[in-house]
Amino acid sequence: MGEWTIGAVVDAIADAVPDREMTVCGERRTTFAGGADRTRRLANFLASRGLGAHRERRELHRWECGQDVVALIMHNDLYPDMVIGCLKARTVPVNVNHYYSPGEVADLLAYLKPRAVIYHRSLGAKFADVLDVELLIGIDDGDGAELSGALSLDDALAHGSDDRVGPVSPDDLLMICTGGTTGRPKAVLWRQGDIYVSSMNGADHDAVDEIHAKVANAGPPWFAVSPLMHAAGLWTAFSGLLSGQTVVLHDTRPKFDPRTVLETAEREKVGLMTMVGDAYAAPIVEELGRHSYDLSSMFAIGTGGAATNPKHQRALLEHIPQITVINGFGSSETGNMGFGHTQRETPTADTFQLRSGGLVLANDYARFLQPGETQVGWVARTGRIPLGYFNDAEATAKTFPEVGGERVVVSGDRASLEADGTLRLYGRDSLVINTGGEKVFVEEVEEILRTVPEVIDAVVIGRPSERWGQEVVAIVAPRSPLEVDVLQEHCAAWLARFKIPKDVVFVEAVRRLGNGKADYRWAQSVATAGQTKRECV
């Protein structure tokens, strides 16, 4: 079976269905033929500027990169095209979170050392002082002036040949920067041949005819609502695109608006819509309660990257009864690991069906757990996994060790295997609170707090305590006045006493990162700043 590169798959689809729409974002609609041409021209332009691969994979350690890096500071529009064009040029595209401050982006770029940056002009002014790179390519998105020394994307494409690009390799890399939820982001090094199969709905095809047959008939479009600069959005978009589906991309330039999302889903007759956790689900549920939309073409809503409250899942099923809610689980390091499926007539799924290579590693890393064991271990995966962390031998050895002769990735999430082989997820080890010798997984407490009708959002952290070592503290955004006692009593009905928040800090809004995940560094600062209020008024 032969490995494929992402660019070669796109070209094969374009040969089979050239006029089928590849992506839709705002007013821009592109075909597979247009996407193949655009990405070829970008690749040839980058190559003409000397960017590409300089050392082959066989010459490198797992944490090393022998290719030039191109940083993408972009909204969703044209994001897939820029990724594919960079890959065709044998350069390494890497996501940069445009919600970061200029100082944070400067720190990240110093780590990534890109030779080029591709950016949307509306983001240019924010980061102008930190984009000290050899090549700047600006995309006109209707706002902002071109930065000094930058070349427009239109000019770059005009200077790029439409000839087929030179040979590329499945060993060529794609970098995915982690979300930086609890620390500085790290860049995960994925081989194209692995990430296509592991997280983009691909396979090792014997011949191009297999791809042509796969894409001959397309279903309804897929809709990636979340930003593609995060892994969850990228997986969705490329899983659809590389299967020959039309992929609708949410226009991320304006502030998130659930009405625009639902109007787009209705207009484009979307079949599958994906989003990230409560930050998206809650406002969409509220909008569905206010207005009626024709979503009869929709068969599933996928959510991942952050927890989605069961009450929001049930509400989605009440408003759109024919759909399946798919809870995805994975990370930048593991790719798509597993799924849970919930329908209107079934209970909300609380475990995950593992995908190929998924397993649970014993607490001491000595063996893999068997279904039904009571031990809580580490979520891990073998097979199609990343090589390691960019320029970090120590972190690569820790997160991608060998166990029983197999190289695995250990995600940092704690879990156990049910008797039926499904995964029961407890939460990230870095977010475990050790209080009085007992361990508390913050996601478990957060989920209970969010079931309170008066609670809009909540996160939980551990605060230093002389008595307990750490004490459980909740940061809660209420929709109406609440007292700490009420929340504690609600938690007591569902949780062991040591898991009940010792204190609650009320805030107007819980701060989340651009990918929908909670900003735990912010939450820690709020909890330790002495801002506790015993009643929210």
C-alpha positions as CSV (number, residue, x, y, z in Angstrom):
1,M,0.0,0.0,0.0
2,G,1.4,3.4,-1.0
3,E,1.6,6.5,1.2
4,W,0.2,9.8,-0.2
5,T,0.9,13.4,0.2
6,I,-1.9,15.9,0.9
7,G,-1.1,17.9,-2.3
8,A,-1.2,14.8,-4.5
9,V,-4.6,13.8,-3.1
10,V,-6.0,17.3,-3.8
11,D,-4.6,17.1,-7.4
12,A,-6.2,13.7,-7.8
13,I,-9.6,15.0,-6.7
14,A,-9.3,18.0,-9.0
15,D,-8.6,15.6,-11.9
16,A,-11.8,13.6,-11.1
17,V,-14.2,16.4,-10.2
18,P,-12.6,19.7,-11.3
19,D,-15.8,21.8,-11.2
20,R,-17.0,20.7,-7.7
21,E,-16.8,23.4,-5.1
22,M,-13.9,22.7,-2.7
23,T,-14.4,25.5,-0.2
24,V,-17.0,28.2,0.6
25,C,-16.1,31.0,2.9
26,G,-18.2,34.2,3.0
27,E,-18.5,35.3,-0.6
28,R,-15.6,33.3,-1.8
29,R,-16.4,30.0,-3.6
30,T,-13.5,27.9,-4.9
31,T,-13.5,24.7,-7.1
32,F,-11.1,21.8,-6.8
33,A,-9.6,22.8,-10.1
34,G,-9.1,26.4,-8.9
35,G,-7.7,25.1,-5.6
36,A,-5.2,22.8,-7.3
37,D,-4.1,25.6,-9.6
38,R,-3.8,28.2,-6.7
39,T,-1.8,25.8,-4.5
40,R,0.6,24.9,-7.4
41,R,1.3,28.5,-8.1
42,L,2.0,29.3,-4.5
43,A,4.3,26.2,-4.2
44,N,6.2,27.3,-7.3
45,F,6.5,30.8,-6.1
46,L,7.9,29.7,-2.7
47,A,10.3,27.3,-4.5
48,S,11.5,30.2,-6.7
49,R,12.4,32.1,-3.5
50,G,14.6,29.2,-2.4
51,L,12.2,27.8,0.2
52,G,11.8,24.0,0.5
53,A,13.4,20.9,1.9
54,H,17.2,21.0,2.6
55,R,17.7,17.7,4.5
56,E,15.7,14.5,4.1
57,R,13.9,12.8,6.9
58,R,16.4,9.9,7.1
59,E,19.2,12.3,8.0
60,L,17.3,13.8,11.0
61,H,16.4,13.0,14.6
62,R,12.7,12.8,15.3
63,W,12.6,16.3,16.7
64,E,14.4,17.9,13.9
65,C,13.0,19.6,10.8
66,G,15.0,19.8,7.6
67,Q,12.5,22.0,5.8
68,D,11.8,25.7,5.8
69,V,8.9,26.8,8.0
70,V,6.0,29.1,6.9
71,A,3.9,30.6,9.7
72,L,0.2,31.2,9.0
73,I,-1.4,34.1,10.8
74,M,-4.8,33.9,9.2
75,H,-8.6,33.8,9.4
76,N,-10.3,30.8,7.8
77,D,-10.6,32.3,4.3
78,L,-8.0,30.5,2.0
79,Y,-6.5,28.7,5.0
80,P,-6.6,25.3,3.3
81,D,-5.1,26.6,0.1
82,M,-2.2,28.1,2.0
83,V,-1.5,24.9,3.9
84,I,-1.7,22.8,0.7
85,G,0.5,25.2,-1.3
86,C,3.2,25.2,1.4
87,L,3.1,21.4,1.5
88,K,3.5,21.2,-2.3
89,A,6.6,23.4,-2.0
90,R,8.1,21.0,0.6
91,T,7.8,23.8,3.2
92,V,6.2,23.3,6.6
93,P,3.0,25.3,7.3
94,V,2.4,26.0,11.0
95,N,-0.5,27.6,12.7
96,V,-0.1,30.8,14.8
97,N,-3.0,31.9,17.0
98,H,-4.0,35.4,16.0
99,Y,-5.7,35.9,19.3
100,Y,-2.3,36.0,21.0
101,S,-0.7,39.3,21.9
102,P,2.1,40.6,19.8
103,G,4.6,39.6,22.5
104,E,3.3,36.0,22.6
105,V,3.5,35.8,18.8
106,A,7.0,37.2,18.9
107,D,8.0,34.5,21.4
108,L,6.4,31.8,19.3
109,L,8.0,33.0,16.1
110,A,11.4,33.0,17.8
111,Y,10.8,29.4,18.6
112,L,9.5,28.4,15.2
113,K,12.1,30.4,13.2
114,P,9.9,30.7,10.0
115,R,11.5,32.0,6.8
116,A,8.1,33.3,5.6
117,V,4.8,34.5,7.1
118,I,1.4,34.4,5.3
119,Y,-1.1,36.7,7.0
120,H,-4.4,38.4,6.4
121,R,-4.1,42.1,6.1
122,S,-6.7,42.8,8.8
123,L,-4.3,41.2,11.3
124,G,-1.2,42.9,9.9
125,A,-1.2,46.0,12.0
126,K,-1.5,44.1,15.2
127,F,1.7,42.1,14.6
128,A,3.6,44.4,12.3
129,D,6.4,45.0,14.8
130,V,7.1,41.3,15.4
131,L,7.0,39.9,11.8
132,D,10.8,40.1,11.2
133,V,11.1,37.4,8.5
134,E,12.6,37.0,5.1
135,L,9.3,36.8,3.2
136,L,5.9,38.4,4.0
137,I,2.8,37.5,1.9
138,G,-0.3,39.5,2.7
139,I,-3.9,38.3,1.8
140,D,-6.3,41.1,1.1
141,D,-9.4,40.5,3.2
142,G,-11.0,43.9,2.8
143,D,-9.4,45.6,5.8
144,G,-5.9,46.8,6.7
145,A,-3.0,48.1,4.5
146,E,-0.2,45.9,3.2
147,L,2.8,45.9,5.5
148,S,6.1,47.4,4.4
149,G,8.1,45.0,2.4
150,A,5.2,42.5,2.0
151,L,4.1,41.0,-1.2
152,S,0.4,40.5,-2.0
153,L,-0.8,36.9,-2.4
154,D,-2.2,37.9,-5.9
155,D,1.3,39.0,-6.9
156,A,2.9,35.8,-5.5
157,L,0.4,33.7,-7.4
158,A,1.0,35.7,-10.6
159,H,4.8,35.0,-10.3
160,G,4.3,31.4,-9.6
161,S,4.2,28.9,-12.5
162,D,1.2,26.7,-13.0
163,D,3.5,23.7,-13.9
164,R,3.2,20.6,-11.8
165,V,5.5,20.9,-8.8
166,G,8.5,18.7,-8.3
167,P,8.4,15.4,-6.3
168,V,7.4,15.7,-2.7
169,S,7.5,13.0,0.0
170,P,5.1,11.5,2.6
171,D,7.9,12.2,5.0
172,D,7.5,16.0,4.5
173,L,6.1,17.6,7.6
174,L,3.1,19.5,8.8
175,M,3.5,21.3,12.2
176,I,0.6,21.7,14.6
177,C,1.2,24.2,17.5
178,T,-0.5,23.1,20.7
179,G,-3.2,25.3,22.2
180,G,-1.0,26.6,25.1
181,T,-3.8,26.0,27.6
182,T,-1.4,25.7,30.5
183,G,2.0,26.8,29.1
184,R,3.8,27.9,26.0
185,P,2.7,26.2,22.8
186,K,4.9,23.4,21.4
187,A,5.0,22.5,17.7
188,V,4.1,18.9,17.0
189,L,5.8,17.3,13.9
190,W,3.5,15.2,11.8
191,R,4.6,13.3,8.7
192,Q,2.1,14.0,5.9
193,G,1.7,10.3,5.2
194,D,0.7,9.8,8.9
195,I,-1.6,12.7,9.4
196,Y,-3.6,12.1,6.2
197,V,-4.5,8.6,7.5
198,S,-4.7,9.4,11.2
199,S,-6.8,12.5,11.2
200,M,-7.9,13.4,7.7
201,N,-10.0,10.4,6.7
202,G,-7.3,9.1,4.4
203,A,-5.7,5.8,3.6
204,D,-2.7,4.2,1.8
205,H,-4.0,4.1,-1.7
206,D,-2.6,1.5,-4.2
207,A,-3.5,3.7,-7.2
208,V,-5.1,7.0,-8.0
209,D,-8.2,5.2,-9.2
210,E,-9.1,4.5,-5.5
211,I,-9.2,8.2,-4.9
212,H,-11.3,8.9,-8.0
213,A,-13.8,6.2,-7.0
214,K,-13.9,7.6,-3.4
215,V,-14.8,11.1,-4.5
216,A,-17.1,10.3,-7.5
217,N,-20.2,11.0,-5.5
218,A,-20.3,13.7,-2.8
219,G,-22.7,14.1,0.0
220,P,-24.0,17.4,1.5
221,P,-21.3,19.9,2.5
222,W,-19.4,19.8,5.7
223,F,-19.3,23.0,7.8
224,A,-16.2,23.8,9.9
225,V,-17.4,26.4,12.3
226,S,-14.2,26.6,14.5
227,P,-11.0,28.4,13.4
228,L,-8.7,26.3,11.2
229,M,-5.7,27.7,13.1
230,H,-6.6,25.1,15.7
231,A,-6.2,21.4,15.2
232,A,-9.9,20.5,15.7
233,G,-11.0,22.8,12.9
234,L,-8.2,21.7,10.6
235,W,-9.0,18.0,11.0
236,T,-12.6,18.7,10.1
237,A,-11.9,20.8,7.1
238,F,-9.3,18.5,5.6
239,S,-11.2,15.3,6.4
240,G,-14.0,16.6,4.2
241,L,-11.9,18.2,1.6
242,L,-9.6,15.2,1.1
243,S,-12.8,13.0,0.7
244,G,-13.9,15.2,-2.1
245,Q,-16.6,17.0,-0.1
246,T,-17.4,20.7,-0.4
247,V,-16.3,22.3,2.9
248,V,-18.0,25.4,4.2
249,L,-15.6,27.5,6.4
250,H,-17.0,29.9,8.9
251,D,-15.9,33.5,8.2
252,T,-13.9,34.1,11.4
253,R,-13.2,37.8,10.7
254,P,-16.3,39.2,12.5
255,K,-17.1,38.3,16.1
256,F,-18.8,34.9,16.4
257,D,-22.5,35.2,15.6
258,P,-24.7,32.1,16.0
259,R,-27.3,33.5,13.7
260,T,-24.8,33.8,10.9
261,V,-23.7,30.3,11.5
262,L,-27.2,28.9,11.3
263,E,-28.1,31.0,8.3
264,T,-25.0,29.6,6.5
265,A,-25.9,26.1,7.4
266,E,-29.4,26.6,6.1
267,R,-28.3,28.3,2.9
268,E,-25.6,25.8,2.0
269,K,-27.7,22.8,3.0
270,V,-25.0,21.5,5.3
271,G,-24.9,17.9,6.3
272,L,-22.2,17.9,9.0
273,M,-21.4,20.8,11.2
274,T,-18.5,20.8,13.7
275,M,-17.6,23.2,16.5
276,V,-15.7,23.4,19.8
277,G,-17.4,22.9,23.1
278,D,-19.7,25.1,25.0
279,A,-18.3,28.3,23.7
280,Y,-20.0,27.5,20.4
281,A,-22.8,25.2,21.5
282,A,-24.4,27.5,24.1
283,P,-25.0,30.5,21.8
284,I,-26.2,28.2,19.0
285,V,-28.7,26.6,21.3
286,E,-30.0,30.0,22.4
287,E,-30.3,31.1,18.8
288,L,-32.2,27.9,17.8
289,G,-34.6,28.8,20.6
290,R,-35.2,32.3,19.2
291,H,-35.6,31.5,15.5
292,S,-36.6,28.7,13.2
293,Y,-34.1,27.4,10.6
294,D,-34.5,24.8,7.9
295,L,-31.7,22.3,8.8
296,S,-33.4,19.3,7.3
297,S,-30.2,18.4,5.4
298,M,-28.1,18.1,8.6
299,F,-27.4,14.6,9.8
300,A,-24.7,15.3,12.4
301,I,-23.1,17.9,14.7
302,G,-19.6,17.2,15.8
303,T,-18.0,18.8,18.8
304,G,-14.5,18.4,20.2
305,G,-11.4,20.2,21.4
306,A,-13.3,21.2,24.6
307,A,-16.1,19.6,26.6
308,T,-19.7,20.2,25.6
309,N,-22.2,20.2,28.4
310,P,-24.8,17.4,28.1
311,K,-27.6,19.9,28.5
312,H,-26.5,21.6,25.3
313,Q,-26.2,18.3,23.5
314,R,-29.7,17.4,24.5
315,A,-31.0,20.8,23.4
316,L,-29.4,20.4,20.0
317,L,-31.2,17.1,19.6
318,E,-34.5,18.7,20.6
319,H,-34.1,21.5,18.1
320,I,-32.7,19.3,15.3
321,P,-34.1,15.8,16.1
322,Q,-32.7,13.9,13.1
323,I,-29.1,14.5,13.9
324,T,-26.4,12.5,15.7
325,V,-24.3,14.5,18.2
326,I,-20.7,13.3,17.8
327,N,-18.3,14.0,20.6
328,G,-14.8,13.8,19.3
329,F,-11.7,13.4,21.5
330,G,-8.1,14.0,20.5
331,S,-5.2,16.4,20.7
332,S,-2.5,18.0,18.5
333,E,-0.3,15.1,19.6
334,T,-2.7,12.2,19.0
335,G,-4.9,13.3,16.2
336,N,-8.5,12.1,16.2
337,M,-8.5,9.5,19.0
338,G,-12.2,8.5,19.5
339,F,-15.8,9.4,19.2
340,G,-19.0,9.1,21.2
341,H,-22.4,9.2,19.5
342,T,-25.7,10.5,21.0
343,Q,-29.1,10.5,19.3
344,R,-32.4,11.9,20.5
345,E,-33.7,8.5,21.7
346,T,-30.4,7.4,23.3
347,P,-28.6,8.5,26.6
348,T,-25.9,11.1,26.2
349,A,-22.6,9.2,25.4
350,D,-20.1,9.4,28.3
351,T,-17.4,7.2,26.9
352,F,-15.5,7.2,23.6
353,Q,-15.1,4.5,20.9
354,L,-11.3,4.4,20.3
355,R,-10.0,4.7,16.7
356,S,-7.1,2.5,15.4
357,G,-4.1,2.6,17.6
358,G,-5.9,4.1,20.6
359,L,-5.2,2.5,24.0
360,V,-4.6,3.3,27.7
361,L,-1.1,3.0,29.2
362,A,-0.7,1.9,32.8
363,N,0.2,4.5,35.3
364,D,3.8,3.4,35.5
365,Y,4.2,3.2,31.6
366,A,5.0,-0.5,32.0
367,R,2.1,-2.0,30.0
368,F,-1.2,-1.3,28.3
369,L,-4.4,-1.7,30.3
370,Q,-7.0,-4.3,29.3
371,P,-10.8,-3.6,29.1
372,G,-12.5,-3.7,32.5
373,E,-9.4,-2.9,34.6
374,T,-10.1,-0.4,37.3
375,Q,-6.8,1.4,37.1
376,V,-6.8,5.0,35.8
377,G,-3.9,5.3,33.3
378,W,-2.8,7.5,30.5
379,V,-4.5,7.9,27.1
380,A,-2.0,6.8,24.5
381,R,-1.8,5.9,20.8
382,T,0.4,3.8,18.6
383,G,0.8,3.5,14.9
384,R,0.2,6.7,12.9
385,I,1.5,9.2,15.4
386,P,3.8,12.3,15.2
387,L,7.5,12.1,15.2
388,G,8.0,14.5,18.2
389,Y,8.2,18.1,19.3
390,F,10.1,20.6,17.2
391,N,13.7,21.1,18.5
392,D,12.9,19.5,21.8
393,A,14.6,16.1,22.4
394,E,13.7,15.9,26.0
395,A,10.0,16.5,25.6
396,T,10.0,14.2,22.6
397,A,11.4,11.4,24.6
398,K,8.9,11.9,27.4
399,T,5.7,12.2,25.3
400,F,6.7,9.8,22.6
401,P,8.3,6.9,24.4
402,E,8.7,3.2,23.5
403,V,6.5,0.7,25.5
404,G,6.9,-3.0,24.8
405,G,8.8,-2.3,21.7
406,E,6.2,0.1,20.3
407,R,6.6,3.8,19.9
408,V,3.6,5.5,21.5
409,V,2.3,9.0,22.1
410,V,1.1,9.7,25.7
411,S,-1.4,12.6,25.6
412,G,-1.3,13.6,29.3
413,D,-5.0,12.8,29.7
414,R,-6.1,10.3,32.4
415,A,-8.6,7.6,31.5
416,S,-9.6,4.0,32.0
417,L,-11.0,1.3,29.7
418,E,-14.5,0.1,30.3
419,A,-15.4,-3.6,30.0
420,D,-16.7,-3.0,26.5
421,G,-13.4,-1.4,25.4
422,T,-14.6,2.2,25.4
423,L,-12.6,4.9,26.9
424,R,-13.7,6.7,30.0
425,L,-11.9,10.1,30.1
426,Y,-11.2,11.9,33.4
427,G,-9.1,14.9,32.3
428,R,-5.7,16.3,31.8
429,D,-3.1,15.4,34.4
430,S,-1.8,18.9,34.3
431,L,-5.2,20.1,35.5
432,V,-5.6,17.5,38.4
433,I,-6.0,19.1,41.8
434,N,-4.4,17.2,44.8
435,T,-6.5,18.2,47.8
436,G,-5.9,16.5,51.1
437,G,-4.3,13.6,49.3
438,E,-7.3,13.1,47.0
439,K,-7.2,13.8,43.2
440,V,-9.9,15.9,41.6
441,F,-10.2,16.1,37.8
442,V,-11.4,19.6,37.1
443,E,-13.5,18.7,34.0
444,E,-15.6,16.4,36.2
445,V,-16.5,19.3,38.5
446,E,-16.9,21.8,35.7
447,E,-19.5,19.5,34.0
448,I,-21.6,19.4,37.1
449,L,-21.4,23.2,37.6
450,R,-22.6,23.8,34.0
451,T,-25.7,21.8,34.6
452,V,-27.0,24.5,36.9
453,P,-29.6,26.5,34.9
454,E,-28.3,29.9,36.3
455,V,-24.7,29.1,35.2
456,I,-23.5,30.3,31.8
457,D,-20.0,28.9,32.1
458,A,-17.6,27.6,34.7
459,V,-14.0,26.5,35.1
460,V,-12.3,24.9,38.1
461,I,-8.7,25.3,39.3
462,G,-6.6,24.4,42.4
463,R,-5.6,27.2,44.7
464,P,-2.8,26.8,47.3
465,S,-4.2,25.9,50.8
466,E,-2.4,25.6,54.1
467,R,-4.8,22.9,55.2
468,W,-5.4,20.9,52.1
469,G,-2.3,21.6,50.0
470,Q,-4.7,22.7,47.2
471,E,-8.3,23.6,47.4
472,V,-10.9,23.3,44.7
473,V,-12.0,26.8,43.5
474,A,-14.7,27.4,40.8
475,I,-14.7,30.5,38.5
476,V,-18.4,30.9,37.5
477,A,-20.2,33.3,35.1
478,P,-23.9,33.4,36.2
479,R,-26.9,34.6,34.2
480,S,-28.6,35.7,37.4
481,P,-27.6,36.2,41.1
482,L,-26.3,33.0,42.7
483,E,-24.9,32.1,46.1
484,V,-22.0,29.9,46.8
485,D,-24.1,27.6,49.1
486,V,-26.5,26.8,46.2
487,L,-23.6,25.7,43.9
488,Q,-22.0,23.6,46.7
489,E,-25.3,21.9,47.5
490,H,-25.8,21.1,43.8
491,C,-22.3,19.6,43.5
492,A,-22.8,17.6,46.7
493,A,-25.7,15.7,45.0
494,W,-23.4,14.4,42.4
495,L,-19.8,14.5,43.7
496,A,-17.7,13.3,46.6
497,R,-17.3,15.9,49.3
498,F,-13.6,16.5,48.5
499,K,-14.5,17.5,45.0
500,I,-17.0,20.2,46.0
501,P,-15.5,23.7,45.4
502,K,-14.3,25.2,48.7
503,D,-14.8,28.7,47.2
504,V,-16.5,30.3,44.1
505,V,-15.3,33.4,42.3
506,F,-18.1,35.0,40.3
507,V,-17.1,36.8,37.0
508,E,-19.0,38.4,34.2
509,A,-17.6,36.0,31.6
510,V,-15.2,33.0,31.7
511,R,-12.3,33.7,29.5
512,R,-11.6,31.2,26.8
513,L,-8.9,30.8,24.2
514,G,-9.6,31.1,20.5
515,N,-10.1,27.4,20.2
516,G,-12.9,27.4,22.8
517,K,-10.8,25.9,25.6
518,A,-10.7,27.5,29.0
519,D,-7.9,29.9,29.7
520,Y,-6.6,28.2,32.9
521,R,-3.8,30.7,33.4
522,W,-6.3,33.5,33.6
523,A,-8.5,31.4,35.9
524,Q,-5.6,30.8,38.2
525,S,-4.8,34.5,38.4
526,V,-8.5,35.3,39.1
527,A,-8.7,32.7,41.9
528,T,-5.5,33.9,43.6
529,A,-6.2,37.6,43.3
530,G,-8.6,37.7,46.3
531,Q,-11.6,38.6,44.2
532,T,-14.0,36.2,45.9
533,K,-17.6,37.4,46.3
534,R,-20.0,35.4,48.4
535,E,-22.9,36.5,46.2
536,C,-23.1,37.7,42.6
537,V,-25.3,40.8,42.3
